[in-house]
């Protein structure tokens, strides 16, 4: 999967926090809470991982879904 750098407003770059013996977490913009990175990678909005040029930060790239509100029938 490729990353569309020409449309940054359509992507969320979530920094992975923690590592080593610490639990790895990300701040989910949809749930508005910090979740385990494994739950984030299992989400259908997950696109790919990105590494900062310094090599010191890793990001989860999250694509928005066009969730139209369900207005019922």
C-alpha positions as CSV (number, residue, x, y, z in Angstrom):
1,X,0.0,0.0,0.0
2,X,1.4,3.4,-0.9
3,X,1.2,6.6,1.1
4,X,-0.3,9.6,-0.6
5,X,1.9,12.4,0.5
6,X,0.1,14.9,-1.7
7,X,-3.0,14.7,0.5
8,X,-1.8,15.0,4.1
9,X,-5.1,16.4,5.3
10,X,-6.7,13.0,4.4
11,X,-4.2,11.0,6.6
12,X,-3.7,10.9,10.3
13,X,-0.1,10.3,11.5
14,X,-0.3,8.7,14.9
15,X,3.0,8.5,16.8
16,X,3.6,5.1,18.5
17,X,4.6,5.7,22.1
18,X,6.4,3.2,24.3
19,X,8.5,0.3,23.3
20,X,10.9,-2.2,24.7
21,X,9.3,-3.5,27.9
22,X,6.7,-0.7,27.8
23,X,3.3,-1.2,26.2
24,X,3.1,0.5,22.8
25,X,0.2,2.8,22.4
26,X,-1.2,5.4,20.0
27,X,-3.8,8.2,20.4
28,X,-6.8,7.1,18.3
29,X,-8.5,10.2,16.7
30,X,-11.7,8.2,16.2
31,X,-12.1,6.8,19.7
32,X,-10.4,9.9,21.2
33,X,-8.4,7.8,23.6
34,X,-5.1,6.0,23.8
35,X,-5.3,2.4,22.6
36,X,-2.8,-0.5,22.3
37,X,-1.0,-0.3,19.0
38,X,-2.1,-3.9,18.2
39,X,-5.7,-2.8,18.2
40,X,-4.8,0.1,15.9
41,X,-3.1,-2.1,13.4
42,X,-6.2,-4.4,13.3
43,X,-8.4,-1.4,12.5
44,X,-9.7,-1.1,8.9
45,X,-8.5,2.5,8.8
46,X,-4.9,1.4,9.2
47,X,-2.9,2.1,6.1
48,X,0.8,1.5,6.8
49,X,3.7,2.3,9.1
50,X,6.0,5.3,8.6
51,X,9.4,5.9,10.1
52,X,10.7,9.4,10.8
53,X,13.8,10.3,8.8
54,X,15.8,10.4,12.1
55,X,14.8,6.7,12.7
56,X,13.7,7.6,16.2
57,X,9.9,7.8,15.8
58,X,7.5,5.4,14.2
59,X,4.0,6.4,13.0
60,X,0.8,4.5,12.2
61,X,-0.7,6.0,9.1
62,X,-4.5,6.1,9.4
63,X,-6.8,6.8,6.5
64,X,-10.2,8.3,7.1
65,X,-13.3,6.4,6.1
66,X,-16.1,8.3,4.5
67,X,-18.5,7.4,7.2
68,X,-21.8,8.8,6.2
69,X,-24.1,9.0,9.2
70,X,-26.8,6.3,9.2
71,X,-30.0,8.2,8.9
72,X,-32.2,5.2,9.2
73,X,-35.0,4.1,7.0
